Amino acid sequence: MIRGMLVTRPSCSLAAALLLLLLSSDGMAQTGALNKDPVEMVTKYLSLDRHGARLEAMSWETLKPYINWKEEPAWEHVVVITDFEVLDDIAQWEIINMLDVVIPVKFRVLGSMYWETAGFLPEAKVEEFRFRVKGIVGRWRILEPMLPPHVGQKRLIGYVRQAILQEKDPSRQAKLGELLAALKKAR
């Protein structure tokens, strides 16, 4: 459900009104359908990412219905988050046209975890990105930004624990143990 008042420039008022009408209709359509609020689709994508859907190649497939890019780059790091907030107040959006909007998202970041060194760089902050969402072939899709994975702290702790159990090299196991301790301590 869209909350807030519709505030647009006069040249965009017709497109904004059509967007509001389109988004307010309730239906049985799946997440991402054009008759649904694009906030639902962005929230679902970010929830999957927070739970680690991009940590492994096979699980990345679950994100394809939400994005418009065909390949995911090999990220050298993961952003460790506690939570995110998709701003559903349409007054804070940029409405390009009735099928093209920019929605702000805030992340509560703890820092970054680096794969190669099994290191954690703490940097607590709030990051804000603007997600451009467009109607393409009957579904909302995220066009940009293509961010590194933003994974929840609890999920990464579990992921690193599993990596420790699977690691055969004692020195790498020790390094992963240090990473685990750093992730647990992050606030």
C-alpha positions as CSV (number, residue, x, y, z in Angstrom):
1,M,0.0,0.0,0.0
2,I,1.4,3.4,-0.9
3,R,1.3,5.9,1.9
4,G,1.9,9.7,1.8
5,M,0.8,12.4,-0.5
6,L,1.6,12.5,-4.2
7,V,3.9,15.4,-4.9
8,T,5.1,15.9,-8.5
9,R,6.0,18.5,-11.0
10,P,3.0,19.7,-13.1
11,S,4.4,17.9,-16.2
12,C,4.5,14.6,-14.4
13,S,1.1,14.8,-12.6
14,L,-0.8,12.7,-15.1
15,A,1.9,10.0,-15.1
16,A,2.1,10.1,-11.3
17,A,-1.7,9.8,-11.0
18,L,-1.7,6.8,-13.4
19,L,1.1,5.2,-11.4
20,L,-0.8,5.7,-8.2
21,L,-3.9,4.2,-9.7
22,L,-1.9,1.3,-11.1
23,L,-0.1,0.6,-7.8
24,S,-3.2,0.9,-5.6
25,S,-5.1,-1.9,-7.3
26,D,-5.1,-5.1,-5.2
27,G,-4.9,-8.3,-7.1
28,M,-3.7,-11.9,-6.9
29,A,-0.7,-11.2,-9.0
30,Q,2.8,-12.3,-7.8
31,T,5.4,-10.0,-6.5
32,G,6.8,-7.8,-9.2
33,A,3.6,-7.7,-11.3
34,L,2.8,-4.2,-12.5
35,N,-0.4,-4.0,-10.6
36,K,1.6,-4.4,-7.3
37,D,3.5,-1.8,-5.4
38,P,7.1,-1.7,-6.6
39,V,8.2,-1.4,-3.0
40,E,7.1,-5.0,-2.4
41,M,9.4,-6.2,-5.2
42,V,12.4,-4.1,-4.0
43,T,11.8,-5.4,-0.4
44,K,11.6,-9.0,-1.6
45,Y,14.9,-8.6,-3.6
46,L,16.7,-7.0,-0.6
47,S,15.3,-9.6,1.8
48,L,16.7,-12.4,-0.4
49,D,20.0,-10.6,-0.6
50,R,20.1,-10.0,3.2
51,H,19.6,-13.8,3.6
52,G,22.6,-14.5,1.4
53,A,21.0,-15.3,-2.0
54,R,24.1,-13.9,-3.7
55,L,26.7,-15.8,-1.6
56,E,26.6,-18.8,-3.9
57,A,26.1,-19.1,-7.7
58,M,23.1,-21.5,-7.5
59,S,21.1,-19.4,-5.1
60,W,21.7,-16.2,-7.2
61,E,19.1,-17.6,-9.7
62,T,16.3,-16.8,-7.2
63,L,17.0,-13.1,-7.8
64,K,16.7,-13.1,-11.6
65,P,12.9,-12.2,-11.5
66,Y,13.7,-9.0,-9.7
67,I,16.6,-7.5,-11.7
68,N,17.3,-6.5,-15.3
69,W,21.0,-7.4,-15.5
70,K,22.0,-10.8,-16.9
71,E,25.2,-11.5,-15.0
72,E,26.4,-10.8,-11.5
73,P,30.0,-9.7,-11.2
74,A,32.4,-11.5,-8.9
75,W,32.4,-9.3,-5.8
76,E,35.5,-9.2,-3.7
77,H,33.6,-8.2,-0.6
78,V,30.2,-8.4,1.1
79,V,28.6,-5.4,2.9
80,V,27.5,-6.6,6.4
81,I,24.2,-5.1,7.4
82,T,21.8,-5.3,10.3
83,D,18.7,-4.2,8.4
84,F,17.4,-2.1,5.5
85,E,14.4,0.2,4.9
86,V,12.7,0.7,1.6
87,L,11.1,4.2,1.8
88,D,7.5,3.6,0.7
89,D,6.5,7.3,0.9
90,I,5.8,8.2,-2.7
91,A,6.6,11.8,-2.0
92,Q,10.2,10.8,-1.5
93,W,10.4,8.9,-4.8
94,E,11.5,10.3,-8.1
95,I,8.8,9.5,-10.7
96,I,10.3,9.5,-14.2
97,N,7.0,8.2,-15.7
98,M,4.2,5.8,-14.8
99,L,6.4,2.8,-15.3
100,D,9.8,4.2,-14.2
101,V,10.4,5.3,-10.6
102,V,13.4,5.8,-8.3
103,I,12.9,4.5,-4.7
104,P,15.3,5.4,-1.9
105,V,16.6,2.6,0.3
106,K,18.5,2.9,3.6
107,F,20.9,0.3,4.9
108,R,22.2,0.0,8.4
109,V,25.8,-1.1,7.7
110,L,28.3,-2.6,10.2
111,G,31.2,-2.9,7.7
112,S,32.6,-5.0,4.9
113,M,33.8,-8.6,4.8
114,Y,36.5,-9.4,2.3
115,W,36.6,-12.9,0.8
116,E,40.3,-13.2,-0.2
117,T,41.7,-12.2,3.2
118,A,38.9,-13.4,5.3
119,G,38.9,-10.0,7.0
120,F,36.3,-7.7,8.4
121,L,36.6,-3.9,8.2
122,P,34.1,-2.3,10.6
123,E,32.5,0.9,9.5
124,A,29.1,1.4,11.1
125,K,27.0,3.9,9.1
126,V,23.7,4.4,7.3
127,E,24.0,4.2,3.5
128,E,21.3,5.4,1.2
129,F,20.9,4.2,-2.4
130,R,18.3,5.1,-4.9
131,F,16.8,2.0,-6.7
132,R,15.6,2.7,-10.2
133,V,12.7,0.4,-10.9
134,K,11.0,0.1,-14.3
135,G,8.1,-1.9,-15.7
136,I,9.5,-4.3,-18.3
137,V,7.4,-6.9,-20.1
138,G,4.6,-6.8,-17.5
139,R,6.9,-6.9,-14.3
140,W,8.7,-4.4,-12.2
141,R,12.5,-4.9,-12.5
142,I,15.4,-3.2,-10.7
143,L,17.6,-1.4,-13.3
144,E,20.2,0.0,-10.9
145,P,22.2,0.2,-8.8
146,M,24.1,-3.1,-9.0
147,L,25.5,-3.2,-5.5
148,P,27.8,-5.8,-3.8
149,P,25.8,-8.3,-1.7
150,H,24.3,-6.7,1.4
151,V,24.0,-9.6,3.7
152,G,22.7,-9.7,7.3
153,Q,25.2,-10.1,10.2
154,K,23.5,-13.3,11.5
155,R,23.5,-14.9,8.1
156,L,27.2,-14.2,7.6
157,I,28.0,-15.6,11.0
158,G,26.3,-18.9,10.0
159,Y,28.0,-18.8,6.6
160,V,31.5,-18.4,8.2
161,R,30.8,-21.1,10.8
162,Q,30.0,-23.5,7.9
163,A,33.2,-22.4,6.1
164,I,35.3,-23.2,9.2
165,L,33.8,-26.7,9.3
166,Q,34.5,-27.3,5.6
167,E,38.1,-25.8,5.6
168,K,40.9,-28.3,5.7
169,D,43.8,-25.9,6.0
170,P,44.5,-25.1,9.7
171,S,45.9,-21.6,9.0
172,R,42.8,-20.7,6.9
173,Q,40.6,-22.2,9.6
174,A,42.3,-19.9,12.1
175,K,41.8,-16.9,9.9
176,L,38.1,-17.7,9.5
177,G,37.9,-18.1,13.2
178,E,39.2,-14.5,13.6
179,L,36.7,-13.4,11.0
180,L,33.8,-15.1,12.9
181,A,34.9,-13.4,16.2
182,A,35.0,-10.0,14.4
183,L,31.5,-10.5,12.9
184,K,30.1,-11.5,16.2
185,K,31.6,-8.4,17.9
186,A,30.4,-5.9,15.2
187,R,27.9,-3.3,16.4
